[in-house]
């Protein structure tokens, strides 16, 4: 069965690297500005008709800020790509797995139960449409507020998917037992039910500070789901081997 392509577990620190780089870049730019001022006018001298920084100092500050912005932007795009891509890959892998399980149960005589599972899978698939990572990255770059919709579906889709998957695995449990196997599914809720409208409002009114928590949640919740889902699949496949 097509199931053991492992889901990508993203390091929690990775999405925060752009913010860390930006902070350090601003810090070094300020340091360069202060050092340039002191070198130009030691002991706080203030010639009223002269510019306080040298051209070289200004260029240094601009270069630092440009390099920092470039590095933070590239890593930010990579993180956004991996967020969307792992969502797509997980949903695709899960669909293939359940399709194989349905075919297997039909072969083992649980055709009636397999048809019920197939209907449940079709409903589940309606929530698992593929999101084009390059498209959403481009839209976010062109029109930055689009990022709120991206964060919305990265938050909500996993919760809806996990809820539906619990129902599906319950039906599979009944089918396996009907076919003569032994499998008892234990439901799990690794993904929290988060109100994305509230999260958007809090991110705006806190000038992005709450957004750091949202970034953490978008990284943590799928990681937890992938791990719990993997354990459930291993138990299920062990039960199917018993058939």
C-alpha positions in Angstrom: 0.0 0.0 0.0 1.2 3.5 -0.8 1.5 5.0 2.6 5.1 5.2 3.8 6.2 8.3 2.1 6.9 10.3 5.3 5.3 13.6 5.8 7.6 16.6 6.2 8.0 17.6 9.9 9.1 21.2 9.8 11.5 22.5 12.5 9.6 24.9 14.7 12.4 27.5 14.4 12.5 27.6 10.6 9.6 30.0 10.0 11.1 32.4 12.5 14.5 32.7 10.8 13.4 35.6 8.5 12.2 37.6 11.5 15.5 36.9 13.3 17.6 37.8 10.3 15.6 41.1 9.9 16.1 42.0 13.6 19.9 41.3 13.4 20.1 43.2 10.2 18.4 46.3 11.7 20.7 46.0 14.7 23.9 45.9 12.6 22.6 48.8 10.5 22.1 50.9 13.7 25.5 49.9 14.9 27.1 51.0 11.5 25.2 54.2 11.7 26.4 55.0 15.2 30.0 54.0 14.4 29.9 56.1 11.2 28.6 59.1 13.2 31.3 58.8 15.9 34.0 58.4 13.3 32.8 61.4 11.4 32.3 63.6 14.4 34.3 62.4 17.4 33.3 63.6 20.9 29.9 64.7 19.6 31.2 67.6 17.4 28.4 69.1 15.3 29.5 71.2 12.2 26.2 72.7 11.2 26.8 72.7 7.4 28.2 69.2 7.0 26.4 65.9 6.5 26.8 63.6 9.5 27.7 60.4 7.7 30.2 59.6 5.0 29.1 58.2 1.6 30.9 54.9 2.4 28.9 54.7 5.7 25.6 55.2 3.9 26.5 52.7 1.3 27.4 50.1 4.0 24.1 50.6 5.7 22.1 50.2 2.5 24.1 47.1 1.5 23.5 45.5 4.9 19.7 46.2 4.7 19.5 45.0 1.1 21.3 41.7 1.9 19.2 41.2 5.0 16.0 41.8 3.1 17.0 39.5 0.4 18.0 36.7 2.8 14.8 37.1 4.8 12.7 37.2 1.7 14.2 34.0 0.2 13.8 32.0 3.4 10.3 33.4 3.9 9.4 32.2 0.4 10.9 28.8 1.1 8.9 28.4 4.3 5.7 29.4 2.5 6.4 26.9 -0.2 7.0 24.1 2.3 3.9 25.0 4.3 1.7 24.6 1.2 3.6 21.8 -0.4 3.5 19.5 2.6 -0.3 20.2 2.9 -0.7 19.0 -0.7 1.6 16.0 -0.3 -0.1 14.8 2.9 -3.6 15.0 1.5 -2.4 13.2 -1.7 -0.7 10.5 0.2 -3.6 9.9 2.5 -6.0 9.7 -0.5 -3.9 7.0 -2.2 -3.6 5.1 1.1 -7.4 5.0 1.7 -8.1 4.1 -2.0 -5.8 1.1 -1.6 -7.4 0.1 1.7 -10.9 0.3 0.1 -9.7 -2.0 -2.7 -8.2 -4.4 -0.2 -11.4 -4.6 1.9 -13.4 -5.3 -1.2 -11.1 -8.3 -2.0 -11.6 -9.5 1.6 -15.4 -9.6 1.3 -16.3 -6.4 3.1 -17.6 -4.8 -0.1 -20.7 -3.2 1.5 -18.6 -1.5 4.2 -16.0 -0.5 1.5 -18.6 1.3 -0.5 -19.6 3.3 2.6 -15.9 4.2 3.2 -15.6 5.2 -0.5 -18.5 7.7 -0.1 -16.8 9.1 3.1 -13.5 9.4 1.2 -15.2 11.3 -1.6 -16.6 13.8 0.9 -13.1 14.1 2.4 -11.5 14.7 -1.0 -13.8 17.7 -1.5 -11.8 19.4 1.4 -8.4 18.3 0.0 -8.1 20.3 -3.2 -4.5 21.0 -4.3 -3.3 24.6 -3.6 -0.6 25.7 -6.1 2.4 26.8 -3.9 4.0 28.9 -6.7 0.7 30.6 -7.5 0.0 31.6 -3.9 3.6 32.8 -3.4 3.3 35.1 -6.4 -0.1 36.4 -5.3 1.3 37.1 -1.9 4.3 39.0 -3.3 2.1 41.0 -5.7 -0.6 41.7 -3.1 0.7 41.0 0.4 -2.8 40.9 2.2 -3.3 37.6 0.3 -1.1 36.0 3.0 -4.0 36.1 5.4 -6.0 33.8 3.1 -3.0 31.5 2.8 -2.7 31.4 6.6 -6.4 30.8 6.8 -6.4 27.6 4.7 -3.2 26.4 6.3 -4.9 26.7 9.6 -8.4 25.5 8.8 -7.8 22.7 6.3 -5.9 20.5 8.7 -8.6 20.8 11.3 -11.4 19.9 8.8 -9.2 17.1 7.4 -8.5 15.6 10.7 -12.1 15.7 11.8 -13.2 13.9 8.6 -10.3 11.4 8.8 -11.5 10.3 12.3 -14.9 9.5 10.8 -13.3 7.6 8.0 -11.0 5.5 10.2 -14.0 4.7 12.4 -15.7 3.2 9.3 -12.6 1.4 8.3 -12.4 -0.1 11.8 -15.9 -1.6 11.4 -15.0 -2.9 7.9 -11.8 -4.6 9.1 -13.7 -6.3 12.0 -16.4 -7.4 9.6 -13.8 -9.0 7.3 -12.4 -11.0 10.2 -9.6 -8.8 11.4 -9.1 -6.9 14.7 -8.8 -3.2 14.7 -10.1 -0.6 17.1 -9.5 3.0 16.1 -8.8 5.5 18.8 -9.8 9.0 17.7 -7.3 11.8 18.0 -7.4 15.6 18.0 -3.9 16.9 17.3 -5.1 20.0 15.5 -6.7 22.8 17.5 -9.9 24.5 16.3 -8.6 28.0 15.7 -10.7 31.0 14.7 -8.8 32.5 11.8 -10.9 35.7 11.7 -10.0 36.3 15.3 -6.3 35.6 14.5 -6.3 38.1 11.6 -7.8 40.8 13.8 -5.3 40.1 16.6 -2.4 40.1 14.1 -3.5 43.5 12.7 -4.2 45.3 16.0 -0.9 44.0 17.6 1.0 45.2 14.5 2.1 41.7 13.6 3.2 40.5 17.1 0.4 38.0 17.4 1.3 36.8 13.9 4.4 35.2 15.5 2.2 32.9 17.5 0.1 32.2 14.4 3.2 31.2 12.6 4.1 28.9 15.4 0.6 27.3 15.4 0.7 26.7 11.6 4.0 24.9 12.0 3.2 23.0 15.2 -0.3 21.7 14.4 0.5 19.9 11.1 3.6 18.4 12.8 1.4 16.9 15.5 -1.2 15.7 13.1 1.4 14.0 10.9 2.9 12.1 13.9 -0.5 11.0 15.2 -1.7 10.1 11.8 1.4 8.0 11.2 0.8 6.1 14.4 -2.8 5.4 13.5 -1.8 4.3 10.0 0.8 1.9 11.3 -1.8 0.3 13.7 -4.2 0.0 10.8 -1.8 -1.6 8.4 -0.8 -4.1 11.1 -4.5 -5.0 11.4 -4.8 -5.3 7.6 -1.8 -7.6 7.5 -3.7 -9.9 9.9 -6.3 -10.4 7.2 
